[in-house]
Amino acid sequence: MGITKSQIFTKNQNELAQVFKILGHPARVAILQYISNQNACICNDLVEETGLAQATVSQHLKELKSIGLLKGEIEGKRMCYCLDVDRWDAIQNQLNHFFNTTKANCC
């Protein structure tokens, strides 16, 4: 979505679009699933878990952090992070509202 056109949409529509965009990569979904199933913050486990290169994992983590889903330090090879539960809940509420207020209709 071009920068010049985003202003014609609501803040909520722009935020949801950004969330969908970030979550639209299967590696990011897998990373979130792995992190959400851990009992503590994670430090450097994901390269082995995902089979992806360190640089690729770092880029995906950066994207997830950009929408606030992760908190912690993600800098180069030094990574300690966990889910930001408050943001996770806020996104879940946004998605629930979106799906619950969108009527499924048929042609």
C-alpha positions in Angstrom: 0.0 0.0 0.0 1.5 3.3 -1.1 2.2 5.9 1.5 0.0 8.4 -0.3 -3.1 6.2 -0.2 -2.9 4.9 3.4 -4.4 8.1 4.8 -7.8 7.4 3.1 -8.2 4.4 5.4 -8.9 4.3 9.2 -6.2 3.9 11.7 -7.6 0.5 12.6 -7.6 -0.6 9.0 -4.0 0.5 8.6 -2.9 -1.3 11.8 -4.7 -4.5 10.8 -3.1 -4.4 7.4 0.3 -4.1 9.0 -0.4 -7.0 11.3 -1.6 -9.2 8.4 1.5 -8.2 6.4 3.9 -9.1 9.1 2.1 -12.4 10.0 1.9 -13.2 6.3 5.2 -15.1 6.3 5.1 -18.8 7.5 8.5 -18.4 9.2 7.1 -15.6 11.4 4.1 -17.7 12.3 6.4 -20.7 13.2 8.6 -18.4 15.3 5.6 -17.0 17.2 4.2 -20.5 17.8 7.6 -21.6 19.1 8.0 -18.6 21.4 4.5 -18.8 22.7 5.0 -22.4 23.8 8.1 -21.6 26.0 8.0 -20.9 29.7 10.7 -18.3 29.7 12.4 -15.7 27.5 14.4 -17.2 24.7 18.0 -16.5 24.0 19.4 -17.8 20.7 17.3 -21.0 20.2 15.6 -20.2 17.0 18.3 -20.9 14.4 18.4 -24.5 15.5 14.6 -24.7 15.8 13.8 -23.2 12.4 16.7 -24.3 10.3 17.0 -20.8 9.0 20.2 -18.7 8.9 20.9 -16.4 11.8 20.5 -13.3 9.6 17.1 -14.6 8.4 15.9 -15.3 11.9 17.1 -11.8 13.0 15.2 -10.2 10.1 11.9 -12.0 11.0 12.3 -11.1 14.7 12.9 -7.5 13.7 9.6 -7.5 11.7 7.7 -9.1 14.6 9.1 -6.6 17.0 8.1 -3.8 14.7 4.4 -4.4 15.4 5.1 -4.9 19.1 4.6 -8.6 19.4 8.0 -9.2 20.8 9.9 -7.5 23.6 13.5 -7.8 24.6 16.8 -7.3 22.9 17.3 -8.3 19.3 20.6 -7.0 18.1 22.8 -9.1 15.8 23.7 -12.3 17.4 22.6 -11.2 20.9 19.0 -12.1 21.2 16.8 -12.4 24.3 13.1 -12.0 23.7 9.6 -13.1 24.6 6.1 -12.3 23.6 4.6 -9.0 24.7 1.5 -10.4 26.2 -0.3 -7.1 26.3 0.3 -6.4 22.6 -0.6 -10.1 21.8 -4.0 -9.6 23.6 -4.6 -6.2 21.9 -4.0 -7.8 18.4 -6.2 -10.7 19.3 -9.0 -8.3 20.3 -8.5 -6.4 17.0 -8.7 -9.6 15.0 -11.7 -10.9 17.0 -13.5 -7.6 16.4 -12.7 -7.7 12.7 -13.9 -11.3 12.3 -17.0 -10.8 14.5 -18.2 -7.7 12.8 -17.5 -8.8 9.2 -20.5 -10.5 7.8 -19.9 -13.6 5.7 -22.2 -13.3 2.8 -22.6 -15.4 -0.3 -23.2 -14.4 -4.0 
